[in-house]
């Protein structure tokens, strides 16, 4: 190639008006480098390296903006033509000259050569910006998979189509090229995606509810950063972090979220459209409407997904009546729930009592606490009802406790309460009267719902992961006992309050939101299978060896397969499951040390939970030890 070819190229650039700032600078660089060269000279190695560097600079400036795949402009075509000529001379594929970061030469969906496609607008850039895909190959791939949204990566695994890929497909400015599938004709490739692919997004999978609190936090971050005039680039970082978290979920669940319907814009009715807007936005003002729509969608999905941002308060107010009309009735009455919270609070609050107050100790199964006289009287009424498994009687008794104990104490302004009542005790009476148990960190949830939420809860905090697994073990052990359902629920909720007290405010808030999102009926239906899943993951970790520093059985939704040591059989309760799994131990062909670890683990989660009285009796006399299914050894 002669220098004249580059001089002609410089002249061509000069005729294109107006040039982008990048192309203007590149034209000046080219002119400076070649203006003193003889037009009849042949380009040397240094010249080729200089030109390749110009392409590298240009790619960094135009990628995901007006790049070669998105905009078939005249200026882009000039650069493409020159790259095609340089390819044979530099022994570099012209596509890699145009896109220096390119790593593939074959399409990852069908292994066809990228060179089979001539027009660059028939390509799209893959996840991470390092791979090219042919739209034709992608279309054939979608047909093969009955138009379920997916793609292949370098690891040859069926993968999620990411938001940046969808954005590139949507934003291609070549919109007049018709695409046909069999006898159907579509205006362009994006039209095909909308009419053939997006309509199937919710055909499989389910809502990744553990992700939704993170999406709500993104809404809150938007308003916080905007109000505090933080650079928009910081919000973009938050957005990308959210998308990275999204891509850790199963393909079918990500598609389900993508396909969630929203009232957004004409021909833009899916959540993925809004995600694309988040990805491509250049400043806060680009997203004011989108963030409102997102906040509205989250609130309508579940009122607990209510951002703290004051900017959304008018929207929440408008939606409240609509939400109330379609809200399902609460299964348990408020009186029953508040009664349960009252009992839990009495076993989880460490009361500081005046020396004038008689200290009395009450116990619930293996839990005990020292309380003030009125609290002891309350528990004397309620604990027998719990032991008898009478939830309806609890509800009735609660109303009497409020009228006969709580309110009279609140109205007593005599000297004795003033001298004997500690501030903490007085606060407790206020909380009970106003049903504000959350101020004590006390909540009431069905154990099945807690278990399901904790399996979904994701965190990178290793200490918290260990605590979550211990709590899940505690729930399983509780449900392996020969106790009534109400007693099991109380023990789990006392343990849950203790668990919450050890969490940071952020983790606590996130977990409580996630619990509210978990469907109770589904959680109850899956309880045994969830217990089995947790036991298998714990067993898998034990078989990996103690030296494993990053166990893979925690709550993060993983895509990789896990070792399944125990087969989930048709058992009716947790106790039967543990017995069955212990029997399956003898069928495993594993190292004896690992077998011993598994045996010890099953013993731990199945061993009897002695009541406070049983423990005291055991201390005073010799008693046989019970094995993990409650039999004497």
Backbone torsions as a table, in degrees:
resi	resn	phi	psi	omega
1	UNK	NA	134.3	-179.4
2	UNK	-89.1	158.3	176.8
3	UNK	-58.9	-31.1	-178.8
4	UNK	-56.2	-36.1	-180.0
5	UNK	-61.5	-38.4	179.7
6	UNK	-72.6	-37.9	177.8
7	UNK	-63.7	-38.5	176.0
8	UNK	-63.9	-38.8	179.2
9	UNK	-64.0	-40.7	178.0
10	UNK	-62.1	-41.6	179.6
11	UNK	-65.5	-38.2	177.7
12	UNK	-62.5	-42.6	178.1
13	UNK	-61.2	-39.3	-177.4
14	UNK	-63.6	-30.3	-178.5
15	UNK	-77.6	-22.9	179.6
16	UNK	-79.3	119.3	-176.7
17	UNK	-134.7	139.4	-6.0
18	UNK	-86.5	151.0	175.7
19	UNK	-82.6	149.1	173.7
20	UNK	-68.5	158.6	178.0
21	UNK	-53.2	-38.6	-179.9
22	UNK	-65.0	-49.2	-179.0
23	UNK	-65.9	-33.2	177.4
24	UNK	-63.1	-44.6	179.0
25	UNK	-66.6	-38.9	179.8
26	UNK	-66.8	-38.9	177.2
27	UNK	-60.6	-42.0	179.2
28	UNK	-65.3	-38.9	178.0
29	UNK	-64.6	-43.8	179.5
30	UNK	-62.5	-43.2	-179.1
31	UNK	-63.4	-43.3	179.8
32	UNK	-62.9	-37.8	-176.2
33	UNK	-76.1	-38.2	-171.3
34	UNK	-107.5	-8.8	-174.0
35	UNK	-62.9	-30.3	-178.1
36	UNK	-92.2	-1.9	-179.9
37	UNK	-83.6	153.6	176.4
38	UNK	-74.2	126.7	-178.0
39	UNK	-56.1	-25.8	-177.3
40	UNK	-89.8	-3.6	178.4
41	UNK	-71.1	151.5	175.7
42	UNK	-89.1	141.5	178.7
43	UNK	-62.4	136.0	178.5
44	UNK	-101.5	-176.8	-177.1
45	UNK	-59.7	-42.1	179.2
46	UNK	-62.5	-37.3	178.7
47	UNK	-64.2	-43.4	179.7
48	UNK	-63.2	-42.9	178.8
49	UNK	-62.6	-38.3	178.1
50	UNK	-63.5	-44.4	-179.7
51	UNK	-65.2	-40.6	177.9
52	UNK	-61.9	-37.4	178.3
53	UNK	-67.2	-35.2	176.6
54	UNK	-63.0	-42.4	177.4
55	UNK	-63.3	-39.4	178.9
56	UNK	-62.2	-43.8	178.7
57	UNK	-63.2	-42.5	-177.8
58	UNK	-66.2	-41.2	-178.9
59	UNK	-61.5	-42.6	179.7
60	UNK	-61.5	-29.6	-176.9
61	UNK	-83.9	-29.0	-171.6
62	UNK	-108.2	-12.1	-174.8
63	UNK	-56.6	134.4	-179.4
64	UNK	60.7	19.0	175.7
65	UNK	-123.4	-90.2	174.4
66	UNK	-116.4	49.7	-175.9
67	UNK	-78.4	179.2	-170.8
68	UNK	-63.5	-30.6	-178.6
69	UNK	-84.0	-26.0	-175.4
70	UNK	-90.6	-29.5	-172.8
71	UNK	-138.4	105.3	177.8
72	UNK	-79.5	52.9	-177.8
73	UNK	-75.4	164.2	-179.5
74	UNK	-61.0	-42.0	-177.8
75	UNK	-64.9	-39.4	177.3
76	UNK	-64.8	-40.1	-179.9
77	UNK	-63.4	-35.2	177.1
78	UNK	-63.2	-44.7	178.9
79	UNK	-66.0	-36.9	179.0
80	UNK	-65.3	-45.3	-179.7
81	UNK	-59.7	-43.1	179.5
82	UNK	-64.6	-39.5	179.2
83	UNK	-63.0	-38.5	178.2
84	UNK	-62.4	-36.7	178.7
85	UNK	-72.8	-34.6	-178.2
86	UNK	-75.1	-25.6	-175.8
87	UNK	-51.4	-58.2	-179.1
88	UNK	-62.8	-32.6	-177.2
89	UNK	-73.1	-33.0	-179.4
90	UNK	-98.1	-5.5	-176.3
91	UNK	58.6	35.0	176.6
92	UNK	-124.5	131.3	176.8
93	UNK	-54.4	134.4	-175.3
94	UNK	-58.0	-29.1	178.5
95	UNK	-65.3	-34.9	178.5
96	UNK	-77.5	-20.6	172.0
97	UNK	-71.1	-44.2	179.6
98	UNK	-68.7	-38.8	-177.0
99	UNK	-123.8	86.0	-174.1
100	UNK	-59.5	-22.1	-178.5
101	UNK	-86.5	-1.4	-175.3
102	UNK	-62.6	134.4	-177.2
103	UNK	-115.0	-14.3	-177.2
104	UNK	-114.4	151.0	174.5
105	UNK	-112.9	-14.7	177.9
106	UNK	-120.6	148.3	178.0
107	UNK	-67.8	132.3	-175.1
108	UNK	-75.7	-12.7	179.3
109	UNK	-85.5	-31.4	-179.8
110	UNK	-140.5	6.1	177.8
111	UNK	61.5	22.0	173.5
112	UNK	-77.7	154.7	-179.6
113	UNK	-70.2	136.9	176.8
114	UNK	-62.0	-26.0	-178.2
115	UNK	-68.8	-10.6	178.1
116	UNK	-70.0	-20.2	177.9
117	UNK	-98.4	129.8	-175.9
118	UNK	-94.9	-50.6	-178.2
119	UNK	-82.0	126.2	-175.0
120	UNK	-69.7	-19.0	177.0
121	UNK	-72.7	-6.5	173.9
122	UNK	-91.1	6.7	170.0
123	UNK	-105.3	163.6	163.2
124	UNK	-140.8	150.4	-177.0
125	UNK	-82.3	133.6	-177.2
126	UNK	-82.9	178.2	-178.5
127	UNK	-56.9	130.2	-179.6
128	UNK	90.0	-10.9	176.1
129	UNK	75.4	17.8	-177.0
130	UNK	-115.5	-3.6	-178.7
131	UNK	-128.2	149.3	174.7
132	UNK	-110.5	142.9	174.6
133	UNK	-123.9	142.3	173.4
134	UNK	-84.2	132.3	179.1
135	UNK	-62.4	-34.6	178.7
136	UNK	-63.1	-44.0	179.1
137	UNK	-65.0	-38.5	179.0
138	UNK	-64.7	-40.8	179.2
139	UNK	-62.3	-44.5	178.0
140	UNK	-63.6	-38.4	177.7
141	UNK	-62.2	-44.3	179.5
142	UNK	-63.3	-41.2	176.6
143	UNK	-58.9	-44.1	-178.8
144	UNK	-59.9	-35.5	-177.4
145	UNK	-101.1	30.1	177.4
146	UNK	52.7	37.0	175.8
147	UNK	61.2	31.6	169.1
148	UNK	-84.6	128.4	-174.8
149	UNK	-66.0	117.7	179.0
150	UNK	-169.3	170.5	176.8
151	UNK	-156.8	168.1	175.4
152	UNK	-103.8	148.6	174.9
153	UNK	-111.9	-176.4	-179.4
154	UNK	-61.7	-26.1	179.5
155	UNK	-81.2	4.1	176.7
156	UNK	64.4	23.9	177.3
157	UNK	-105.3	142.2	176.9
158	UNK	-64.9	125.9	-169.7
159	UNK	-131.7	169.0	177.1
160	UNK	-69.0	140.4	168.1
161	UNK	-85.5	119.1	-170.6
162	UNK	-82.0	166.2	-178.1
163	UNK	-63.8	-38.2	179.6
164	UNK	-65.7	-34.3	176.1
165	UNK	-67.6	-44.7	178.6
166	UNK	-62.7	-38.0	178.4
167	UNK	-61.8	-42.1	-179.4
168	UNK	-66.3	-37.7	177.4
169	UNK	-66.5	-38.4	-177.7
170	UNK	-72.4	-38.7	-169.5
171	UNK	-90.1	2.1	176.6
172	UNK	-59.7	128.1	-175.0
173	UNK	-81.8	-4.0	174.2
174	UNK	-86.9	89.9	-172.1
175	UNK	-106.6	3.4	-174.5
176	UNK	-105.4	7.1	179.4
177	UNK	-90.0	112.0	-179.9
178	UNK	-68.9	147.8	178.1
179	UNK	-126.4	137.3	-179.5
180	UNK	-123.7	142.5	173.2
181	UNK	-127.7	112.1	-171.9
182	UNK	56.7	-117.5	-178.5
183	UNK	-98.3	-4.6	-179.6
184	UNK	-83.0	136.4	178.9
185	UNK	-118.9	134.0	-178.6
186	UNK	-120.0	149.6	-175.9
187	UNK	-60.4	-38.2	179.8
188	UNK	-161.7	-177.3	-175.1
189	UNK	-65.8	-38.3	-179.8
190	UNK	-67.3	-33.6	176.1
191	UNK	-62.7	-40.7	175.6
192	UNK	-60.9	-44.7	-179.2
193	UNK	-59.8	-43.0	-177.0
194	UNK	-67.0	-42.1	-171.0
195	UNK	-89.7	-21.8	-177.5
196	UNK	-112.1	-31.2	-172.4
197	UNK	-102.5	-51.4	-173.0
198	UNK	-65.4	-27.9	178.8
199	UNK	-67.1	-16.2	-179.1
200	UNK	-103.1	4.0	-172.0
201	UNK	-60.6	-30.7	-176.9
202	UNK	-102.0	16.6	-179.4
203	UNK	-66.8	-31.0	178.5
204	UNK	-132.8	173.0	176.2
205	UNK	80.2	-173.7	-179.8
206	UNK	-150.3	167.4	-178.3
207	UNK	-64.6	125.3	176.5
208	UNK	-77.2	78.4	-169.7
209	UNK	-63.0	-26.5	179.8
210	UNK	-65.7	-18.7	-179.7
211	UNK	-84.1	-25.1	-171.0
212	UNK	-62.8	-39.2	174.9
213	UNK	-60.3	-32.7	177.0
214	UNK	-68.1	-36.1	177.2
215	UNK	-66.7	-39.3	176.9
216	UNK	-64.5	-39.0	177.6
217	UNK	-64.3	-32.0	176.5
218	UNK	-64.3	-39.6	176.1
219	UNK	-61.0	-46.2	179.4
220	UNK	-62.6	-40.2	179.7
221	UNK	-63.9	-36.9	179.3
222	UNK	-57.6	-52.2	-177.3
223	UNK	-68.4	-37.0	179.3
224	UNK	-64.0	-48.4	-178.0
225	UNK	-67.2	-39.1	179.1
226	UNK	-65.0	-46.0	-179.6
227	UNK	-61.5	-37.4	-177.9
228	UNK	-91.0	11.5	174.7
229	UNK	54.5	40.2	175.6
230	UNK	-82.0	144.6	-179.2
231	UNK	-50.9	139.9	-178.6
232	UNK	-61.2	-27.8	179.5
233	UNK	-58.3	-28.8	178.5
234	UNK	-68.3	-39.0	176.8
235	UNK	-68.0	-35.9	177.4
236	UNK	-60.7	-38.0	177.3
237	UNK	-63.5	-41.6	178.4
238	UNK	-62.8	-39.8	179.6
239	UNK	-63.4	-46.1	-179.5
240	UNK	-64.8	-36.1	176.7
241	UNK	-62.5	-39.5	178.0
242	UNK	-64.0	-44.5	-179.8
243	UNK	-63.8	-39.3	176.9
244	UNK	-60.2	-40.0	177.7
245	UNK	-65.4	-40.6	178.9
246	UNK	-58.6	-42.1	-174.8
247	UNK	-71.5	-5.1	176.7
248	UNK	-83.1	-7.7	-179.0
249	UNK	-87.8	168.6	179.1
250	UNK	-63.3	146.9	-177.9
251	UNK	-55.1	-47.2	-176.1
252	UNK	-66.0	-31.2	179.8
253	UNK	-75.5	-36.0	175.5
254	UNK	-64.5	-43.6	177.6
255	UNK	-60.7	-39.3	179.2
256	UNK	-59.8	-43.7	178.0
257	UNK	-65.6	-46.2	177.4
258	UNK	-51.6	-41.3	-172.3
259	UNK	-85.5	3.2	178.0
260	UNK	-64.1	130.5	-175.7
261	UNK	-77.5	139.9	175.3
262	UNK	-136.9	156.1	172.5
263	UNK	-92.3	96.1	-172.2
264	UNK	-118.4	-85.8	179.4
265	UNK	-135.9	167.9	177.5
266	UNK	-60.9	131.2	-177.6
267	UNK	62.9	15.2	174.2
268	UNK	-135.1	87.3	-169.1
269	UNK	-120.3	8.0	-178.4
270	UNK	-115.0	156.9	178.7
271	UNK	-61.7	-30.4	178.9
272	UNK	-62.5	-30.6	176.5
273	UNK	-63.2	-40.2	179.6
274	UNK	-70.6	-37.2	176.8
275	UNK	-62.9	-38.5	177.6
276	UNK	-62.4	-40.6	177.7
277	UNK	-62.3	-39.8	177.0
278	UNK	-61.5	-41.0	-176.5
279	UNK	-70.0	-36.8	-172.0
280	UNK	-95.6	-7.8	-176.4
281	UNK	-60.4	145.1	-179.2
282	UNK	-105.2	-20.9	-179.7
283	UNK	-156.7	172.6	-176.6
284	UNK	-59.7	-41.1	-175.8
285	UNK	-63.2	-22.5	177.1
286	UNK	-67.2	-18.2	-169.3
287	UNK	-119.5	2.1	-177.0
288	UNK	-54.4	-48.5	-178.8
289	UNK	-68.3	-42.8	-177.2
290	UNK	-62.3	-42.3	-179.2
291	UNK	-66.9	-36.6	175.6
292	UNK	-61.9	-44.9	179.4
293	UNK	-62.4	-41.5	-180.0
294	UNK	-64.6	-45.2	177.5
295	UNK	-60.9	-39.4	179.4
296	UNK	-65.8	-43.3	-179.8
297	UNK	-62.8	-44.2	-179.9
298	UNK	-61.9	-43.9	-178.6
299	UNK	-65.6	-39.2	178.8
300	UNK	-69.8	-32.6	177.6
301	UNK	-65.7	-44.1	176.8
302	UNK	-159.0	122.7	-177.5
303	UNK	-59.1	-17.8	177.3
304	UNK	-72.7	-14.8	176.4
305	UNK	-88.9	58.6	-177.4
306	UNK	-106.6	113.5	-179.3
307	UNK	-67.7	152.4	179.6
308	UNK	-80.8	-4.6	-175.8
309	UNK	-66.2	125.0	-178.4
310	UNK	-65.2	-22.8	-179.0
311	UNK	-63.5	-23.2	-177.3
312	UNK	-96.5	-3.4	-176.4
313	UNK	-57.2	-42.8	178.0
314	UNK	-60.7	-37.7	179.6
315	UNK	-67.0	-44.3	179.0
316	UNK	-62.0	-38.6	-180.0
317	UNK	-62.1	-43.3	-179.8
318	UNK	-65.1	-34.1	-176.3
319	UNK	-81.9	-18.6	-170.8
320	UNK	-56.4	-47.3	-178.5
321	UNK	-62.2	-43.3	179.8
322	UNK	-61.6	-42.3	179.9
323	UNK	-64.1	-43.3	-178.2
324	UNK	-62.6	-36.3	-178.2
325	UNK	-66.6	-37.6	-176.6
326	UNK	-96.5	-0.6	-177.7
327	UNK	-70.4	131.9	179.5
328	UNK	-72.2	144.8	179.5
329	UNK	-64.0	143.4	179.9
330	UNK	-70.7	132.8	-174.9
331	UNK	-63.2	-48.6	178.9
332	UNK	-94.3	149.6	179.3
333	UNK	-73.7	160.1	177.8
334	UNK	-63.2	-34.6	-179.8
335	UNK	-63.3	-42.8	179.4
336	UNK	-64.6	-46.5	-178.9
337	UNK	-61.6	-45.1	-179.6
338	UNK	-66.0	-33.8	176.4
339	UNK	-64.7	-42.4	178.6
340	UNK	-63.2	-42.4	178.8
341	UNK	-63.9	-38.5	179.1
342	UNK	-59.2	-47.7	-179.7
343	UNK	-62.7	-45.6	179.7
344	UNK	-59.5	-41.4	-178.9
345	UNK	-62.7	-32.9	-178.8
346	UNK	-74.1	-17.5	177.8
347	UNK	-104.2	-3.3	-179.0
348	UNK	-120.7	-7.5	178.1
349	UNK	-96.7	126.4	177.2
350	UNK	-89.1	97.9	-173.9
351	UNK	-76.9	133.4	173.0
352	UNK	-94.4	109.8	-170.6
353	UNK	-103.3	143.4	177.1
354	UNK	-66.4	152.6	179.0
355	UNK	-66.3	-16.5	179.1
356	UNK	-84.7	-6.5	-176.1
357	UNK	-97.8	135.7	176.4
358	UNK	-73.1	123.5	179.2
359	UNK	-86.5	130.4	179.0
360	UNK	-134.3	142.7	-175.7
361	UNK	-109.7	132.1	175.6
362	UNK	-119.3	154.5	179.8
363	UNK	-134.1	145.7	175.2
364	UNK	-128.2	103.3	-175.8
365	UNK	59.2	-113.8	-178.5
366	UNK	-99.1	6.9	-178.8
367	UNK	-105.8	140.0	176.8
368	UNK	-142.4	158.6	179.3
369	UNK	-156.3	149.4	176.0
370	UNK	-91.6	126.6	-173.2
371	UNK	-130.7	171.6	178.0
372	UNK	-83.8	164.0	-172.0
373	UNK	-54.4	-44.5	-179.0
374	UNK	-62.1	-39.8	178.8
375	UNK	-65.2	-39.2	178.7
376	UNK	-63.0	-40.6	177.8
377	UNK	-62.3	-43.3	178.7
378	UNK	-59.6	-46.7	-177.9
379	UNK	-68.6	-31.2	176.7
380	UNK	-61.5	-32.2	177.8
381	UNK	-79.0	-43.2	-169.4
382	UNK	-85.8	-36.6	-174.6
383	UNK	-60.8	-40.6	176.2
384	UNK	-61.8	-32.8	178.7
385	UNK	-69.7	-35.7	176.5
386	UNK	-67.0	-44.6	179.8
387	UNK	-62.5	-30.1	179.7
388	UNK	-89.4	0.0	178.5
389	UNK	59.5	52.8	-177.7
390	UNK	-120.4	79.5	-178.6
391	UNK	-62.6	-36.2	-179.7
392	UNK	-65.4	-38.5	178.8
393	UNK	-67.2	-32.9	176.3
394	UNK	-60.5	-43.9	-179.2
395	UNK	-60.4	-44.6	179.6
396	UNK	-66.1	-43.7	-178.8
397	UNK	-63.9	-34.3	-178.3
398	UNK	-61.5	-43.8	-179.9
399	UNK	-60.9	-38.4	178.1
400	UNK	-68.7	-36.9	179.4
401	UNK	-63.8	-42.4	179.2
402	UNK	-61.7	-45.9	-176.3
403	UNK	-73.4	-37.9	-171.0
404	UNK	-95.8	-20.7	-176.4
405	UNK	-121.1	-54.9	-173.2
406	UNK	-65.0	-54.7	-176.5
407	UNK	-65.3	-42.9	177.1
408	UNK	-60.1	-39.5	178.2
409	UNK	-63.7	-40.8	-179.7
410	UNK	-64.9	-31.6	-176.8
411	UNK	-88.8	-12.0	-179.0
412	UNK	-77.8	111.6	-178.7
413	UNK	-108.4	16.4	-178.5
414	UNK	-68.4	176.1	-175.5
415	UNK	-69.9	-31.6	-174.3
416	UNK	-65.8	-48.3	177.0
417	UNK	-59.6	-34.3	-178.7
418	UNK	-64.7	-36.9	-177.5
419	UNK	-87.5	-27.0	-175.4
420	UNK	-98.4	-20.0	-176.6
421	UNK	-86.7	118.2	175.6
422	UNK	-77.3	153.7	-179.7
423	UNK	-53.8	-40.5	-178.1
424	UNK	-64.4	-40.2	178.8
425	UNK	-67.0	-43.3	177.7
426	UNK	-60.0	-41.7	178.1
427	UNK	-62.9	-38.4	179.9
428	UNK	-61.0	-43.9	178.3
429	UNK	-61.5	-40.5	177.3
430	UNK	-60.6	-45.4	-178.2
431	UNK	-63.2	-43.6	-179.9
432	UNK	-65.1	-43.4	-179.8
433	UNK	-61.2	-38.9	-176.5
434	UNK	-98.5	4.4	178.1
435	UNK	55.3	41.1	179.5
436	UNK	-106.8	54.2	-175.0
437	UNK	-64.3	-21.8	179.4
438	UNK	-61.7	-23.5	178.0
439	UNK	-67.9	-19.7	174.7
440	UNK	-96.2	0.2	-175.9
441	UNK	75.1	25.3	-177.0
442	UNK	-108.0	130.1	178.5
443	UNK	-135.7	173.0	176.6
444	UNK	-138.1	118.5	178.6
445	UNK	-135.9	150.7	173.8
446	UNK	-65.7	134.9	-177.6
447	UNK	-55.6	-35.1	179.7
448	UNK	-63.0	-37.5	179.4
449	UNK	-68.8	-42.0	176.8
450	UNK	-60.3	-44.9	-177.6
451	UNK	-61.1	-45.9	-179.1
452	UNK	-62.4	-43.1	-179.1
453	UNK	-65.5	-41.1	-178.1
454	UNK	-69.3	-29.4	173.7
455	UNK	-66.3	-32.5	-178.5
456	UNK	-85.2	-23.3	-174.9
457	UNK	-63.2	127.9	-179.5
458	UNK	-116.6	140.3	179.8
459	UNK	-157.4	151.4	176.0
460	UNK	-97.5	1.0	-179.4
461	UNK	-78.7	110.0	-175.1
462	UNK	-62.8	-39.3	179.9
463	UNK	-63.5	-41.6	179.5
464	UNK	-67.7	-37.8	177.2
465	UNK	-57.5	-44.4	-179.9
466	UNK	-63.3	-40.7	179.6
467	UNK	-66.6	-38.3	177.7
468	UNK	-61.6	-46.2	-179.1
469	UNK	-65.1	-36.5	176.7
470	UNK	-64.6	-41.2	179.5
471	UNK	-66.6	-39.6	176.6
472	UNK	-62.6	-40.3	174.6
473	UNK	-59.6	-41.7	-179.5
474	UNK	-63.1	-39.4	178.4
475	UNK	-64.0	-44.9	179.3
476	UNK	-61.3	-45.5	179.3
477	UNK	-61.0	-40.5	178.7
478	UNK	-60.8	-42.4	-177.7
479	UNK	-81.8	-2.3	174.5
480	UNK	-90.9	2.0	-175.5
481	UNK	-93.7	157.0	174.0
482	UNK	-87.0	67.6	178.5
483	UNK	-128.2	162.4	179.9
484	UNK	-74.6	161.7	-174.5
485	UNK	-61.3	-41.1	-177.6
486	UNK	-64.3	-41.8	178.8
487	UNK	-62.8	-40.5	178.5
488	UNK	-63.2	-42.0	179.6
489	UNK	-62.4	-41.1	179.9
490	UNK	-66.0	-43.9	-179.4
491	UNK	-61.4	-44.3	-179.0
492	UNK	-62.9	-40.5	-178.8
493	UNK	-72.1	-31.6	172.8
494	UNK	-64.7	-45.0	177.7
495	UNK	-62.7	-36.6	-179.2
496	UNK	-66.5	-40.8	177.5
497	UNK	-62.0	-41.7	176.8
498	UNK	-63.9	-38.4	178.2
499	UNK	-63.7	-45.3	-179.6
500	UNK	-62.1	-36.5	-177.8
501	UNK	-61.5	-21.3	-180.0
502	UNK	-94.6	2.6	-178.4
503	UNK	-94.2	154.7	171.1
504	UNK	-70.1	161.8	179.9
505	UNK	-59.3	-39.8	-179.3
506	UNK	-64.0	-49.3	-179.1
507	UNK	-64.0	-39.2	-179.8
508	UNK	-62.6	-48.0	179.7
509	UNK	-61.3	-44.3	-178.5
510	UNK	-63.5	-43.6	-178.8
511	UNK	-65.9	-42.8	-179.9
512	UNK	-62.6	-37.8	176.3
513	UNK	-64.5	-42.1	-178.2
514	UNK	-64.9	-40.2	178.9
515	UNK	-59.9	-42.9	-179.8
516	UNK	-62.5	-28.4	-178.1
517	UNK	-79.2	-19.8	-176.6
518	UNK	-75.2	125.9	179.0
519	UNK	-71.2	124.4	-174.8
520	UNK	-64.7	-43.1	-178.9
521	UNK	-61.6	-43.0	178.7
522	UNK	-66.0	-41.6	-179.7
523	UNK	-62.0	-40.9	178.2
524	UNK	-66.8	-41.4	-179.8
525	UNK	-63.3	-36.0	-175.6
526	UNK	-96.5	5.1	-171.3
527	UNK	-57.4	-49.5	-178.5
528	UNK	-65.0	-41.6	179.1
529	UNK	-67.8	-33.8	175.7
530	UNK	-66.4	-40.0	176.5
531	UNK	-62.0	-43.2	178.8
532	UNK	-62.1	-41.8	179.3
533	UNK	-60.9	-44.7	-179.3
534	UNK	-65.6	-44.3	179.9
535	UNK	-60.3	-42.7	179.5
536	UNK	-63.7	-39.1	179.9
537	UNK	-69.1	-39.4	176.1
538	UNK	-63.9	-43.3	179.3
539	UNK	-63.4	-39.7	178.0
540	UNK	-60.9	-41.8	178.7
541	UNK	-63.1	-43.5	-179.3
542	UNK	-61.7	-35.5	-179.6
543	UNK	-77.3	-15.7	176.1
544	UNK	-75.1	-18.6	-179.8
545	UNK	104.0	151.5	-178.6
546	UNK	-64.0	-27.7	-174.7
547	UNK	-72.2	-13.0	-179.9
548	UNK	-63.4	120.8	-173.8
549	UNK	-95.3	-14.2	178.4
550	UNK	-134.3	79.1	-179.4
551	UNK	-59.7	148.5	-172.6
552	UNK	-109.1	24.1	-176.2
553	UNK	-107.1	7.7	-176.2
554	UNK	-76.5	-173.8	-165.9
555	UNK	-72.7	-9.7	-178.8
556	UNK	-60.9	128.6	179.3
557	UNK	-68.1	106.4	-174.9
558	UNK	-97.7	151.6	179.4
559	UNK	-95.4	-18.9	-177.7
560	UNK	-76.7	154.3	178.7
561	UNK	-76.0	146.7	178.5
562	UNK	-114.1	154.9	176.6
563	UNK	-70.9	129.5	179.3
564	UNK	-111.7	106.9	-175.6
565	UNK	-85.1	-37.1	-176.5
566	UNK	-111.8	137.5	177.8
567	UNK	-89.4	131.0	-179.3
568	UNK	-77.5	109.6	-177.9
569	UNK	-96.9	178.9	-176.3
570	UNK	-83.4	75.5	179.2
571	UNK	-103.9	159.9	-174.5
572	UNK	-100.2	-16.6	-178.4
573	UNK	-152.9	171.4	-176.4
574	UNK	-65.9	-39.8	-179.1
575	UNK	-59.5	-44.7	178.7
576	UNK	-64.3	-35.8	178.8
577	UNK	-62.0	-45.3	-178.3
578	UNK	-65.3	-40.7	176.3
579	UNK	-60.1	-44.9	179.8
580	UNK	-61.9	-42.0	-179.0
581	UNK	-69.0	-32.2	177.0
582	UNK	-67.4	-37.4	176.7
583	UNK	-65.6	-35.5	179.5
584	UNK	-69.4	-19.4	179.3
585	UNK	-54.9	-39.0	-175.0
586	UNK	-72.1	-12.4	179.0
587	UNK	-93.4	-7.7	-178.0
588	UNK	-82.6	136.5	176.6
589	UNK	-104.7	81.5	-178.7
590	UNK	-133.7	169.4	-179.8
591	UNK	-55.9	136.6	-178.4
592	UNK	-55.4	-36.0	179.6
593	UNK	-65.6	-40.3	178.5
594	UNK	-68.9	-37.0	177.9
595	UNK	-61.4	-39.4	178.4
596	UNK	-65.2	-40.8	177.6
597	UNK	-61.1	-43.8	179.8
598	UNK	-64.1	-41.8	179.4
599	UNK	-62.2	-42.9	178.9
600	UNK	-64.6	-38.0	-179.8
601	UNK	-65.6	-45.8	178.8
602	UNK	-63.6	-35.6	176.0
603	UNK	-62.5	-43.8	-176.3
604	UNK	-62.6	-45.6	-176.1
605	UNK	-80.1	-8.2	179.6
606	UNK	-113.9	-5.0	-175.8
607	UNK	-70.4	152.2	-177.4
608	UNK	-61.9	146.2	174.0
609	UNK	-102.1	106.4	-177.7
610	UNK	-74.8	142.4	175.4
611	UNK	-73.0	168.0	178.5
612	UNK	-58.0	-42.3	-179.9
613	UNK	-64.5	-43.0	179.0
614	UNK	-61.6	-39.2	178.5
615	UNK	-64.1	-42.5	-179.9
616	UNK	-65.3	-40.1	178.3
617	UNK	-65.7	-37.3	-179.3
618	UNK	-65.3	-31.3	179.7
619	UNK	-70.4	-31.5	-173.7
620	UNK	-89.9	-11.9	179.0
621	UNK	-150.9	158.2	178.3
622	UNK	-75.1	128.9	178.8
623	UNK	-134.4	147.7	176.6
624	UNK	-66.3	150.6	-180.0
625	UNK	-87.7	139.6	178.6
626	UNK	-88.7	142.6	176.1
627	UNK	-86.9	-174.3	-167.2
628	UNK	-71.6	-14.3	176.0
629	UNK	-105.3	13.2	173.2
630	UNK	87.2	15.1	178.5
631	UNK	-98.4	148.2	178.8
632	UNK	-75.0	141.4	179.8
633	UNK	-108.8	NA	NA
